[in-house]
């Protein structure tokens, strides 16, 4: 299905795209910081659709073709103050971002769904499961954390890169993105440089916003500790994390799995903070297996997925 935009209320429009049969159980994919829907690869979406799911990927607010909240600009001093504990700096919260996702599903008349989130998307997905558990059939949290400051921290070497200014041009954005991805990506599953460049160009062209990234960073820094609420969930859950993740330390994944009753924890050696195409079958198997724990999937083979 071609990209479509719907209003979810409060002046926010969300752009989305679907894969698979609308009559199959819905699976919502939620991407992380600065990531448009295209960071969920077509190959992964089509593989999940082949397993029997109606797959939706979308742009969070301040990303891609969804609404940019330019009326409230932030700067790097706001980020530093939030990092030091001033949680009054956020323009919006994880609950607001979760509300956008619920608004999208409401607009599509979808009540219950499987939920997959990566990085900040995992934080949004966890928030959705906490706030409306009756709507979430299963939860897969990838390279994310609970919001507790003592787990899931960033490696100090990344701070200069995260706070550096991108530059005013498309080329500057592309080069900085490539450098950052090389810092946080998987050492055992290195990406193709041409593919990295192509994805960065597509991200910029679809509506990259420097101030939008900062607003999302504030939402992350000001998020609450969800540990106690996660302990109350009764949802089939899988937590996936790379052991070489420098952006969200593996302790974040371990803490998430420890908090949610009966969660499956998958720790992957050599995986950093990305979704390498080489591991598409691994991700698809984990997501599908978790959804099938609820019995809510169309009957179809569960064999390996071709990359």
C-alpha positions in Angstrom: 0.0 0.0 0.0 1.2 3.5 -0.8 2.1 5.9 2.0 -1.0 7.5 3.5 -1.4 10.3 6.1 -4.2 10.4 8.7 -5.0 12.9 11.5 -4.6 11.5 15.0 -5.7 14.6 16.9 -4.1 17.6 18.5 -2.9 18.9 15.1 -0.7 15.8 14.5 -0.8 13.9 11.2 0.9 10.5 11.0 2.2 9.0 7.7 2.0 5.2 7.5 2.3 2.3 5.1 0.9 -1.3 5.2 2.0 -4.7 4.0 0.0 -7.9 3.8 -3.7 -8.8 4.1 -5.9 -6.4 6.1 -7.9 -9.4 7.4 -4.8 -10.8 9.1 -3.8 -9.9 12.7 -2.2 -6.4 12.7 1.4 -5.9 13.7 2.6 -2.3 14.4 6.2 -1.5 13.9 7.5 1.5 15.9 10.9 3.0 15.0 13.3 5.0 17.2 15.0 8.3 17.4 15.1 10.2 14.1 14.1 7.1 12.3 11.4 7.2 9.6 9.3 4.2 8.7 11.9 3.1 6.1 14.3 2.1 8.8 12.1 -1.0 9.0 13.3 -2.6 5.8 10.8 -3.7 3.2 12.3 -7.2 3.4 11.5 -7.4 7.1 7.9 -6.1 6.6 7.2 -8.5 3.7 8.7 -11.4 5.7 6.3 -10.7 8.6 3.4 -10.3 6.1 4.3 -13.7 4.7 4.0 -15.2 8.2 0.4 -14.1 8.4 0.3 -10.5 9.7 -1.1 -7.2 8.5 2.0 -5.0 9.0 2.0 -1.3 9.6 5.1 0.9 9.7 4.8 4.7 10.3 6.7 7.9 10.9 6.6 9.2 14.5 5.8 12.9 14.9 8.9 15.0 14.0 10.1 12.3 11.6 9.6 11.7 7.9 6.3 12.8 6.4 4.5 13.2 9.8 3.9 16.5 11.5 6.9 18.5 12.6 6.2 20.6 15.8 8.3 23.6 14.7 6.3 26.0 16.9 8.5 24.8 19.8 12.2 24.9 19.1 14.8 23.4 21.4 18.5 23.6 21.5 21.4 21.7 22.9 21.4 23.4 26.2 17.9 22.0 26.7 19.3 18.5 26.1 22.1 19.1 28.6 19.7 20.3 31.3 17.4 17.4 30.7 20.4 15.0 30.9 21.2 16.6 34.3 17.7 16.0 35.6 15.5 18.9 34.5 12.5 17.0 33.2 10.5 20.2 32.5 12.2 20.7 29.2 10.3 18.1 27.1 7.9 19.3 24.4 6.1 16.0 24.5 6.3 12.7 26.3 6.5 9.0 25.6 2.7 8.9 26.4 2.1 11.5 23.7 4.1 9.4 21.2 2.1 6.3 22.3 -1.0 8.3 21.9 -0.1 9.1 18.2 0.2 5.3 17.6 -3.1 4.6 19.2 -4.6 7.4 17.2 -3.3 5.9 14.0 -4.8 2.5 14.9 -8.1 4.1 15.9 -8.2 5.9 12.6 -7.8 2.5 10.9 -10.4 0.9 13.1 -7.9 -1.6 14.6 -8.6 -2.6 18.2 -6.0 -5.2 19.1 -2.6 -5.7 17.6 0.9 -7.1 18.0 3.5 -4.5 18.9 7.2 -4.2 17.9 9.4 -1.3 18.9 13.1 -0.6 18.3 15.2 1.8 20.5 13.0 4.8 21.3 10.3 2.8 19.5 10.7 0.1 22.2 10.1 2.8 24.8 7.0 3.9 23.0 5.8 0.3 22.7 6.4 -0.4 26.4 4.4 2.7 27.2 1.5 1.6 24.9 1.5 -1.9 26.6 1.4 -0.3 30.1 -1.3 2.3 29.2 -3.6 0.0 27.2 -2.7 -3.6 27.9 -6.1 -4.9 26.7 -5.2 -3.8 23.2 -1.7 -5.3 22.9 -1.6 -9.0 21.9 2.2 -9.3 22.1 5.2 -7.1 22.6 8.7 -7.3 21.1 11.1 -4.8 22.5 14.4 -4.4 20.5 17.5 -2.6 21.7 15.5 -0.6 24.2 15.3 0.0 27.9 13.0 0.6 30.8 13.7 4.3 31.4 15.7 3.7 34.6 18.8 5.8 34.4 21.0 3.1 35.9 20.5 0.7 32.9 20.7 1.1 29.2 23.1 4.0 29.3 25.1 5.4 26.3 28.8 4.9 26.0 30.6 8.2 26.8 32.4 8.1 23.4 29.1 8.8 21.7 28.2 12.0 23.4 30.2 14.3 21.2 28.7 12.8 18.1 25.2 12.9 19.5 25.5 16.6 20.4 27.4 17.7 17.4 25.7 20.0 14.9 24.8 18.4 11.6 25.4 21.2 9.2 23.0 23.0 6.9 23.2 20.8 3.8 22.0 17.4 2.6 25.5 16.3 2.1 26.6 17.3 5.6 23.6 15.3 7.0 24.5 12.2 5.0 28.2 12.2 6.0 27.4 12.7 9.6 24.8 10.0 9.6 27.3 7.5 8.0 29.9 8.4 10.7 27.4 8.0 13.5 26.1 4.7 12.2 29.6 3.4 12.0 30.0 4.3 15.7 26.8 2.6 16.9 26.4 -0.2 14.3 27.2 -3.9 14.5 30.9 -4.8 14.3 30.1 -8.4 13.3 27.4 -7.4 10.7 28.9 -4.3 9.0 26.5 -2.5 6.6 27.2 -1.8 3.0 28.4 1.8 2.7 26.4 2.4 -0.4 23.2 1.2 1.4 24.0 3.4 4.4 24.4 6.4 2.1 21.2 5.6 0.2 19.2 5.3 3.5 20.6 8.6 4.8 19.7 10.4 1.6 16.2 9.0 1.7 15.8 10.0 5.4 16.8 13.5 4.6 14.6 13.8 1.6 11.5 12.5 3.4 11.6 15.3 5.9 14.5 15.2 8.3 14.3 17.9 11.0 17.3 18.8 13.3 14.9 20.4 15.8 12.6 17.4 15.6 15.5 15.1 16.6 16.2 17.3 19.6 12.6 17.2 20.7 12.6 13.4 20.5 15.8 13.3 22.5 14.2 15.4 25.2 11.3 12.9 25.3 13.8 10.1 25.8 15.8 12.0 28.5 12.6 13.0 30.4 10.9 9.6 30.3 9.9 7.9 33.6 11.2 4.7 34.9 8.6 2.1 33.7 10.0 -0.9 35.7 7.1 -1.2 38.3 4.5 -0.9 35.6 6.2 -3.4 33.3 6.2 -5.9 36.2 2.4 -5.8 36.1 2.1 -6.8 32.4 0.5 -10.1 31.4 1.5 -10.0 27.7 3.6 -12.4 25.6 6.9 -10.5 25.4 10.3 -10.9 23.7 13.3 -8.7 24.4 16.1 -8.6 21.8 19.4 -6.8 22.4 22.8 -6.7 20.9 25.8 -7.4 23.2 27.8 -4.8 21.4 25.2 -2.0 21.6 27.0 1.3 22.6 23.9 3.5 22.4 21.6 1.5 24.7 23.8 -0.7 26.9 22.6 -4.4 27.0 21.7 -3.8 30.7 18.6 -2.0 29.3 17.4 -5.1 27.5 18.2 -7.4 30.5 16.3 -5.0 32.8 13.3 -5.0 30.5 13.2 -8.8 30.3 13.6 -9.1 34.0 10.7 -6.7 34.7 8.1 -8.3 32.4 6.9 -11.6 33.7 7.8 -14.6 31.5 9.6 -12.4 28.9 12.0 -14.2 26.5 15.4 -12.5 26.3 17.5 -12.9 23.2 21.1 -11.4 23.5 22.9 -11.4 20.2 26.8 -11.4 20.1 28.2 -8.9 17.6 25.0 -6.9 17.3 25.2 -3.1 17.9 22.5 -0.5 17.7 21.0 -1.4 14.3 18.9 -3.9 12.4 21.4 -5.6 10.1 19.8 -7.3 7.0 21.9 -10.4 7.8 19.8 -10.8 10.9 16.4 -10.3 9.3 15.5 -14.0 9.8 16.4 -13.8 13.4 14.3 -10.8 14.1 11.3 -12.2 12.1 11.5 -15.5 13.9 11.6 -13.8 17.3 8.7 -11.5 16.5 6.6 -14.3 15.0 7.3 -16.8 17.8 6.2 -14.2 20.4 3.0 -13.4 18.5 2.2 -17.1 18.2 2.4 -17.5 22.0 -1.0 -15.6 22.0 -2.5 -17.9 19.3 -3.2 -14.7 17.2 -1.6 -15.4 13.8 -2.9 -16.8 10.5 -1.8 -20.5 10.1 1.3 -20.5 7.9 4.8 -22.1 7.8 7.3 -20.9 10.4 10.4 -21.9 8.5 13.4 -19.7 7.9 13.1 -16.5 6.0 15.3 -15.8 3.0 17.3 -12.6 3.3 
